[in-house]
Amino acid sequence: MATVTFFLFIAGSIAAVTMWSAAPWIIPLLAVPSLIVTWLALAVALADLMKRPAHRFPGGRWFWILLVALLNVVVFLPYWLLVARRPADEG
């Protein structure tokens, strides 16, 4: 959800300024929903990172913490596919 919202924000901002001749100051207003969803997703991902056993992470826990911290929106989909879909109490 956060990744989709982020890309919709980027596309919406570009379209608003280039195609519809909107003032560039509209971009911060369009950023609010993207930022809220991103912050919520980041909090959920970090909480999930802290509760899972370290051996459940492909590449290790610190690798994923760094990815989420540095690339937050872009890494949510790979994190969900590779880590979050695997039950925390499995194995």
C-alpha positions in Angstrom: 0.0 0.0 0.0 2.8 2.4 0.9 4.7 1.6 -2.3 1.6 2.2 -4.4 0.8 5.4 -2.6 4.3 6.6 -3.1 4.3 5.9 -6.9 0.8 7.5 -7.2 2.2 10.6 -5.4 5.1 10.8 -7.9 2.9 10.3 -10.9 0.2 12.6 -9.6 2.8 15.4 -8.9 4.3 15.1 -12.3 0.9 15.1 -14.0 -0.4 18.0 -11.9 2.5 20.2 -12.7 3.2 19.3 -16.3 -0.2 18.3 -17.8 -2.6 20.4 -15.8 -0.3 23.4 -15.3 -0.8 23.3 -11.5 1.4 25.4 -9.3 4.4 23.5 -7.9 3.4 24.4 -4.4 0.6 21.8 -4.8 3.2 19.0 -4.5 3.5 19.3 -0.7 -0.3 19.0 -0.4 -0.2 15.9 -2.5 2.6 14.5 -0.3 0.5 14.3 2.9 -1.3 11.0 2.1 1.9 9.4 0.9 3.8 10.4 4.0 1.1 9.2 6.4 0.9 5.8 4.7 4.7 5.5 4.5 5.2 6.3 8.2 2.5 3.8 9.2 4.1 1.1 6.9 7.5 1.9 8.3 6.3 1.6 11.9 4.7 -1.8 11.1 7.8 -3.1 9.2 10.2 -2.0 12.0 7.9 -3.6 14.7 7.8 -6.8 12.6 11.6 -6.7 12.3 12.0 -6.5 16.0 9.7 -9.3 16.9 10.9 -12.0 14.5 13.7 -14.3 15.4 17.0 -13.3 13.6 17.3 -16.6 11.8 14.1 -16.0 9.9 15.5 -13.2 7.8 17.2 -14.1 4.5 20.4 -12.1 4.6 20.1 -11.4 8.3 18.1 -9.0 10.5 20.6 -6.1 10.1 20.5 -6.3 6.3 16.7 -5.8 6.4 16.8 -3.1 9.0 19.3 -1.1 6.9 17.2 -1.7 3.7 14.0 -0.5 5.5 15.7 2.5 7.0 17.4 3.6 3.8 15.0 2.6 1.1 11.8 2.5 3.1 9.1 2.8 0.5 10.9 0.9 -2.2 11.8 -2.1 0.0 8.3 -2.7 1.5 7.2 -5.0 -1.3 10.4 -7.2 -1.2 10.2 -7.2 2.6 6.6 -8.4 2.4 7.3 -11.1 -0.2 10.5 -12.5 1.4 10.1 -11.9 5.1 6.6 -10.8 6.3 4.7 -13.6 4.5 6.6 -16.2 6.4 5.0 -16.7 9.9 7.2 -15.4 12.7 6.7 -18.5 14.8 7.5 -21.0 12.0 10.3 -23.4 12.6 
